[in-house]
């Protein structure tokens, strides 16, 4: 058994550092263009060089997304962009378009190329084709079942990668035109406006202006909206399938999402690989995934074709906790320098989340401004000082339970969650 890599999203430098802090083996990120997440912060060339240096210092790999589908008018600019990357020691580039693959090969022949899920690799014959083209890894389409994944693994020798957590697309692995048609923002060039998350109603041709919602509840009907993917209960099956990399979606998500998801999958993956005979998926891991913003969870196509249980009829995000701060400094005297990201006040019950599912919860009785002045309330972006009765580290995050929020763990039966 070979332990798979845990691959995390890094939409900016802060998210990259958080992903590494909580245990990612590799991160994927994008430049300012050509990477399908243009509304993430992304990286300039200088920032990209710094990100690679930081990651490599921590023995973490960096993969750059260049997985947009360019038009003829994009080719010259894309070629100049790829040339500008030549001296940055990226561990791989992620591409989907065959022309981009050819350009990457021409500009940097020795650099590995990973095939994006946007290429929609859904069968072993297609995987063999890409293997013959010199691709070193394929991120398989989300539409493959576990059995499909095993069949591909049996027939190809290159590395295989699969999404295990995060948002699902209404279309084949992101190949959607809804955004282009409805908002003029092409999804396949990184501009998706997510119209699949909008509320829709029916209008009968002879009754203009009369809207007939096919209602599931009072918020309307979200006819395209999928639940989020969660394959945490199937870590044993994933590892035993021979997959090389477990990928977490979410370059546009916040650092609370990155921290919580990475720490859970890191813990589960390590525990299974260290002691598979006595492994079990722990309820507290599933509870942790319910504390972040999500749309409910599903196994997607992993166990077979999705059923109606996999549809999310509300579109509302479910979240039991608010992210309120990040540890910026652990001082010699044991106090913590905190950047508040939300309102914090005396009396709050704060939860610190650390690496390896460590952390602690306590009732805040004292806090100070950065100059040592006692205060009762901290506001977003304010630097404050706290003392806590348990160990904490730089980059640990702090959260607070929302009022009247009840996390609902994903189902663990053998049907869709």
C-alpha positions as CSV (number, residue, x, y, z in Angstrom):
1,X,0.0,0.0,0.0
2,X,1.3,3.4,-1.0
3,X,0.0,6.4,0.9
4,X,-1.6,8.9,-1.5
5,X,-0.6,12.6,-1.6
6,X,-3.0,15.0,0.0
7,X,-3.5,17.9,-2.4
8,X,-5.0,21.2,-1.1
9,X,-6.1,24.4,-2.8
10,X,-4.2,27.6,-2.4
11,X,-6.0,30.7,-3.7
12,X,-3.4,33.1,-2.3
13,X,-0.3,33.1,-0.1
14,X,-2.2,33.0,3.1
15,X,-4.2,30.0,2.0
16,X,-1.0,28.3,0.9
17,X,0.5,28.7,4.3
18,X,-2.6,27.5,6.1
19,X,-2.8,24.4,3.8
20,X,0.8,23.6,4.6
21,X,0.4,24.2,8.3
22,X,-2.5,21.8,8.5
23,X,-0.7,19.0,6.6
24,X,-1.0,19.2,2.8
25,X,1.6,17.3,0.9
26,X,1.1,19.5,-2.2
27,X,-0.9,22.6,-3.2
28,X,-2.4,23.7,-6.5
29,X,-2.7,27.4,-7.4
30,X,-3.2,29.7,-10.3
31,X,-1.5,32.8,-11.9
32,X,-3.4,35.9,-12.7
33,X,-4.9,34.3,-15.9
34,X,-5.5,31.0,-17.7
35,X,-6.3,29.1,-14.5
36,X,-10.1,28.7,-14.3
37,X,-10.4,30.6,-11.0
38,X,-9.8,34.2,-12.0
39,X,-11.9,35.5,-9.1
40,X,-9.5,34.0,-6.6
41,X,-6.7,36.3,-5.5
42,X,-4.1,34.1,-7.3
43,X,-0.4,34.8,-7.8
44,X,1.7,37.3,-9.7
45,X,5.0,35.9,-11.1
46,X,6.9,37.3,-8.1
47,X,4.4,35.9,-5.6
48,X,4.5,32.6,-7.4
49,X,8.2,32.3,-7.0
50,X,7.9,33.2,-3.3
51,X,5.1,30.6,-2.9
52,X,7.2,27.8,-4.5
53,X,10.2,28.7,-2.3
54,X,8.0,28.7,0.8
55,X,6.4,25.4,-0.1
56,X,9.7,23.7,-1.0
57,X,11.2,24.9,2.3
58,X,8.4,22.9,4.0
59,X,8.8,19.9,1.6
60,X,5.5,20.6,-0.1
61,X,5.0,20.4,-3.9
62,X,3.4,23.1,-6.0
63,X,1.3,22.6,-9.1
64,X,0.2,25.5,-11.3
65,X,-3.1,25.5,-13.0
66,X,-3.1,26.5,-16.7
67,X,-6.3,24.6,-17.5
68,X,-8.4,27.2,-19.3
69,X,-9.5,26.6,-22.8
70,X,-7.9,29.4,-24.8
71,X,-9.2,31.0,-28.0
72,X,-7.0,31.9,-30.9
73,X,-6.6,35.4,-29.6
74,X,-5.2,34.0,-26.3
75,X,-2.4,32.0,-27.8
76,X,0.4,34.7,-28.0
77,X,-0.3,36.0,-24.5
78,X,-0.4,32.4,-23.1
79,X,2.9,31.6,-24.8
80,X,4.6,34.6,-23.2
81,X,3.1,33.7,-19.9
82,X,4.4,30.1,-20.1
83,X,7.9,31.4,-21.0
84,X,7.9,33.7,-18.0
85,X,7.4,30.6,-15.8
86,X,10.4,28.7,-17.2
87,X,12.8,29.6,-14.3
88,X,10.2,29.0,-11.5
89,X,10.8,25.5,-10.1
90,X,7.2,24.4,-10.2
91,X,6.7,20.7,-9.6
92,X,4.1,20.4,-12.4
93,X,1.6,22.4,-14.5
94,X,-2.0,21.4,-14.8
95,X,-3.6,21.7,-18.3
96,X,-6.7,20.5,-20.1
97,X,-6.4,21.7,-23.7
98,X,-4.2,19.7,-26.0
99,X,-2.7,22.8,-27.5
100,X,-1.7,24.1,-24.1
101,X,-0.2,20.7,-23.3
102,X,1.9,21.1,-26.5
103,X,3.0,24.6,-25.6
104,X,4.0,23.5,-22.1
105,X,6.1,20.7,-23.6
106,X,7.7,23.1,-26.0
107,X,8.5,25.8,-23.4
108,X,9.7,23.5,-20.5
109,X,10.2,19.9,-21.8
110,X,11.3,18.5,-18.5
111,X,8.4,19.8,-16.4
112,X,5.7,17.3,-15.5
113,X,2.2,17.9,-16.9
114,X,-0.9,16.9,-15.0
115,X,-4.1,16.6,-16.9
116,X,-6.9,18.6,-15.4
117,X,-10.4,17.2,-14.6
118,X,-11.6,19.7,-17.2
119,X,-10.3,17.2,-19.8
120,X,-13.1,14.8,-18.7
121,X,-11.1,11.6,-18.5
122,X,-13.9,9.1,-17.8
123,X,-12.4,5.8,-19.0
124,X,-9.1,3.8,-19.2
125,X,-8.8,4.1,-22.9
126,X,-8.7,7.9,-22.7
127,X,-6.2,7.6,-19.9
128,X,-3.9,5.4,-22.0
129,X,-4.1,8.0,-24.8
130,X,-2.9,10.7,-22.4
131,X,-0.2,8.4,-21.1
132,X,1.1,8.0,-24.6
133,X,1.2,11.8,-24.9
134,X,3.7,12.0,-22.0
135,X,1.2,13.2,-19.3
136,X,2.5,12.2,-15.9
137,X,-0.7,12.4,-13.9
138,X,-4.5,12.5,-14.7
139,X,-7.0,14.2,-12.4
140,X,-9.9,11.8,-13.3
141,X,-13.4,13.2,-13.9
142,X,-15.6,13.4,-10.8
143,X,-18.1,11.3,-12.7
144,X,-16.1,8.0,-12.2
145,X,-17.3,5.5,-9.6
146,X,-14.9,3.6,-7.4
147,X,-15.1,0.6,-9.7
148,X,-14.3,2.8,-12.7
149,X,-11.4,4.2,-10.9
150,X,-10.0,0.8,-10.1
151,X,-10.3,-0.2,-13.8
152,X,-8.3,2.8,-14.9
153,X,-5.7,2.0,-12.3
154,X,-5.3,-1.6,-13.5
155,X,-4.6,-0.5,-17.1
156,X,-2.4,2.6,-16.9
157,X,1.0,3.3,-15.3
158,X,0.8,7.0,-14.8
159,X,-0.3,8.7,-11.6
160,X,-4.0,9.2,-10.9
161,X,-5.6,11.9,-8.9
162,X,-9.2,12.2,-7.7
163,X,-11.3,14.8,-6.0
164,X,-12.5,13.7,-2.6
165,X,-14.0,16.9,-1.1
166,X,-15.6,20.1,-2.2
167,X,-18.1,21.7,-4.6
168,X,-19.7,19.7,-7.4
169,X,-20.5,21.1,-10.8
170,X,-23.8,20.6,-12.6
171,X,-21.9,19.8,-15.8
172,X,-19.3,17.3,-16.7
173,X,-16.3,18.3,-14.5
174,X,-16.9,21.9,-15.1
175,X,-17.5,22.0,-18.8
176,X,-20.6,24.3,-18.5
177,X,-22.0,27.1,-20.7
178,X,-24.7,28.4,-18.3
179,X,-22.5,31.2,-17.0
180,X,-21.5,32.3,-20.5
181,X,-25.1,32.4,-21.7
182,X,-26.6,34.0,-18.6
183,X,-24.0,36.4,-17.4
184,X,-21.4,36.7,-20.2
185,X,-18.8,35.2,-17.9
186,X,-17.3,32.0,-19.5
187,X,-16.7,29.3,-17.0
188,X,-14.1,27.6,-19.1
189,X,-11.9,30.7,-18.9
190,X,-12.2,31.1,-15.1
191,X,-15.1,33.5,-14.9
192,X,-17.9,31.3,-13.7
193,X,-20.7,33.2,-12.0
194,X,-22.3,30.0,-10.6
195,X,-25.8,30.3,-12.1
196,X,-26.4,26.7,-11.0
197,X,-26.7,28.1,-7.5
198,X,-29.4,30.6,-8.3
199,X,-33.1,30.3,-7.5
200,X,-35.3,29.5,-10.5
201,X,-39.1,29.4,-11.3
202,X,-41.2,28.3,-14.2
203,X,-43.0,30.8,-16.5
204,X,-45.8,29.5,-18.8
205,X,-45.6,31.0,-22.3
206,X,-49.1,32.6,-22.3
207,X,-48.7,34.0,-18.7
208,X,-45.7,36.3,-18.9
209,X,-44.7,37.7,-15.5
210,X,-46.4,34.9,-13.6
211,X,-43.8,32.8,-11.8
212,X,-44.6,29.2,-10.7
213,X,-41.9,27.9,-8.4
214,X,-41.5,24.1,-8.2
215,X,-41.0,24.5,-4.6
216,X,-39.2,22.3,-2.2
217,X,-39.4,24.9,0.6
218,X,-40.1,28.6,1.1
219,X,-36.7,29.6,-0.5
220,X,-37.6,28.3,-3.9
221,X,-36.3,25.5,-6.1
222,X,-32.6,25.2,-7.0
223,X,-33.0,22.8,-9.9
224,X,-29.3,22.6,-10.8
225,X,-27.7,22.7,-7.4
226,X,-25.6,19.8,-6.1
227,X,-24.6,19.0,-2.6
228,X,-20.8,19.1,-1.9
229,X,-18.7,16.1,-2.3
230,X,-17.4,14.3,0.8
231,X,-15.5,11.0,0.5
232,X,-14.1,11.0,4.0
233,X,-15.8,7.7,5.0
234,X,-14.2,6.0,2.0
235,X,-10.5,6.7,2.7
236,X,-9.8,2.9,2.9
237,X,-11.4,2.2,-0.5
238,X,-9.6,5.2,-2.0
239,X,-6.2,4.2,-0.7
240,X,-6.6,0.5,-1.7
241,X,-7.7,1.6,-5.2
242,X,-4.1,2.7,-5.9
243,X,-5.0,6.4,-6.3
244,X,-1.9,8.6,-6.0
245,X,-3.4,11.9,-5.0
246,X,-6.5,12.9,-3.0
247,X,-7.6,16.4,-4.1
248,X,-9.6,18.9,-2.2
249,X,-11.6,21.5,-4.2
250,X,-11.7,25.1,-3.1
251,X,-9.3,27.8,-4.3
252,X,-12.0,30.4,-3.8
253,X,-12.9,29.2,-0.3
254,X,-11.7,30.9,2.9
255,X,-8.9,29.7,5.2
256,X,-11.3,28.2,7.7
257,X,-12.5,25.8,5.0
258,X,-8.9,25.0,4.0
259,X,-7.8,24.4,7.5
260,X,-10.7,22.3,8.6
261,X,-10.8,20.0,5.5
262,X,-7.1,19.5,5.3
263,X,-6.7,18.7,9.0
264,X,-9.5,16.1,8.8
265,X,-8.3,14.3,5.7
266,X,-4.7,14.5,7.0
267,X,-5.6,12.8,10.2
268,X,-7.8,10.2,8.5
269,X,-5.2,9.3,5.8
270,X,-2.4,9.0,8.3
271,X,-4.4,6.9,10.8
272,X,-5.5,4.5,8.1
273,X,-2.1,4.1,6.5
274,X,-0.5,3.6,9.9
275,X,-2.9,1.0,11.1
276,X,-5.5,-0.2,8.5
277,X,-6.7,-3.1,10.5
278,X,-8.0,-1.0,13.4
279,X,-9.0,2.0,11.4
280,X,-12.5,3.6,11.6
281,X,-13.9,6.9,10.4
282,X,-14.4,8.9,13.6
283,X,-17.6,10.8,14.2
284,X,-15.6,13.9,15.3
285,X,-14.0,14.1,11.9
286,X,-17.4,14.3,10.2
287,X,-18.6,16.8,12.8
288,X,-15.5,18.9,11.9
289,X,-16.5,19.0,8.3
290,X,-20.0,20.2,9.3
291,X,-18.6,23.2,11.1
292,X,-17.5,24.8,7.8
293,X,-19.7,26.4,5.2
294,X,-21.1,23.7,2.9
295,X,-24.3,22.7,1.1
296,X,-24.8,19.3,2.6
297,X,-22.7,16.3,1.6
298,X,-22.9,13.6,-1.0
299,X,-20.7,10.8,-2.4
300,X,-21.4,12.1,-5.9
301,X,-20.7,9.3,-8.5
302,X,-18.3,7.4,-6.2
303,X,-20.8,4.7,-5.3
304,X,-22.7,4.8,-8.6
305,X,-25.1,7.2,-10.4
306,X,-26.3,9.9,-8.0
307,X,-29.9,9.8,-6.8
308,X,-32.3,12.6,-5.8
309,X,-30.6,12.6,-2.3
310,X,-27.6,14.2,-3.9
311,X,-29.5,17.3,-5.0
312,X,-29.5,20.3,-2.8
313,X,-32.9,22.0,-3.0
314,X,-32.1,24.9,-0.7
315,X,-28.8,26.3,-2.1
316,X,-28.3,27.8,1.3
317,X,-24.9,27.2,2.9
318,X,-25.0,25.2,6.1
319,X,-22.4,26.4,8.7
320,X,-22.4,25.8,12.5
321,X,-19.4,28.0,13.3
322,X,-18.0,31.4,12.5
323,X,-14.3,31.9,11.8
324,X,-13.1,34.8,14.1
325,X,-9.3,34.9,14.2
326,X,-5.9,33.6,13.3
327,X,-2.8,33.2,15.5
328,X,-0.1,35.4,14.1
329,X,2.5,35.0,16.8
330,X,3.3,32.9,19.9
331,X,5.3,35.0,22.2
332,X,8.1,34.0,24.6
333,X,5.8,34.8,27.6
334,X,3.2,32.4,26.2
335,X,0.7,35.0,25.1
336,X,-0.7,34.9,21.6
337,X,-0.8,37.7,19.0
338,X,-4.1,37.4,17.2
339,X,-5.6,39.0,14.1
340,X,-9.3,39.3,14.6
341,X,-11.3,38.4,11.4
342,X,-14.7,38.8,13.1
343,X,-16.0,40.4,16.2
344,X,-14.6,38.9,19.4
345,X,-15.7,39.9,22.9
346,X,-15.4,38.9,26.5
347,X,-17.7,36.0,27.3
348,X,-17.3,34.3,23.9
349,X,-16.5,30.6,23.9
350,X,-13.7,30.3,21.5
351,X,-12.4,27.1,19.8
352,X,-8.8,26.9,18.7
353,X,-8.1,24.4,15.9
354,X,-4.6,23.1,15.6
355,X,-2.8,20.6,13.5
356,X,-3.5,16.9,13.9
357,X,-7.0,17.5,15.3
358,X,-5.5,19.2,18.3
359,X,-6.8,22.4,19.9
360,X,-9.0,23.5,22.7
361,X,-12.0,25.5,23.8
362,X,-12.3,28.1,26.5
363,X,-14.5,31.0,27.7
364,X,-12.8,34.3,27.0
365,X,-12.5,36.4,30.2
366,X,-9.7,38.7,29.3
367,X,-8.3,40.3,26.1
368,X,-6.0,43.1,25.3
369,X,-5.2,45.3,22.4
370,X,-1.8,45.0,20.7
371,X,-0.3,47.6,23.1
372,X,-1.5,45.7,26.2
373,X,-4.6,47.8,27.0
374,X,-7.4,45.7,28.4
375,X,-10.5,45.8,26.0
376,X,-13.9,44.1,26.0
377,X,-14.4,43.8,22.2
378,X,-12.1,43.2,19.2
379,X,-13.2,44.2,15.7
380,X,-12.3,42.7,12.3
381,X,-8.7,43.3,11.3
382,X,-7.7,44.4,14.8
383,X,-4.6,43.0,16.4
384,X,-5.2,41.7,19.9
385,X,-3.5,39.6,22.6
386,X,-4.9,36.5,24.3
387,X,-3.8,33.9,26.7
388,X,-5.2,30.4,26.5
389,X,-4.8,27.3,28.9
390,X,-3.5,25.0,26.1
391,X,-0.8,24.9,23.5
392,X,-1.3,26.9,20.3
393,X,0.8,27.6,17.2
394,X,1.2,30.3,14.6
395,X,-1.4,29.8,11.9
396,X,-3.9,28.1,14.2
397,X,-7.4,29.4,13.6
398,X,-10.0,30.4,16.0
399,X,-13.8,30.0,15.6
400,X,-17.0,30.5,17.6
401,X,-20.2,28.4,17.5
402,X,-23.1,30.1,15.8
403,X,-26.3,30.5,17.8
404,X,-28.9,27.7,17.3
405,X,-26.7,25.9,14.8
406,X,-26.9,22.1,14.7
407,X,-24.3,20.4,12.6
408,X,-25.6,17.3,10.8
409,X,-22.9,14.7,10.0
410,X,-22.8,13.1,6.6
411,X,-24.5,9.7,6.3
412,X,-22.2,6.8,6.5
413,X,-24.3,4.1,4.9
414,X,-23.5,2.6,1.5
415,X,-25.8,4.9,-0.4
416,X,-25.2,8.6,-1.3
417,X,-24.6,10.7,1.8
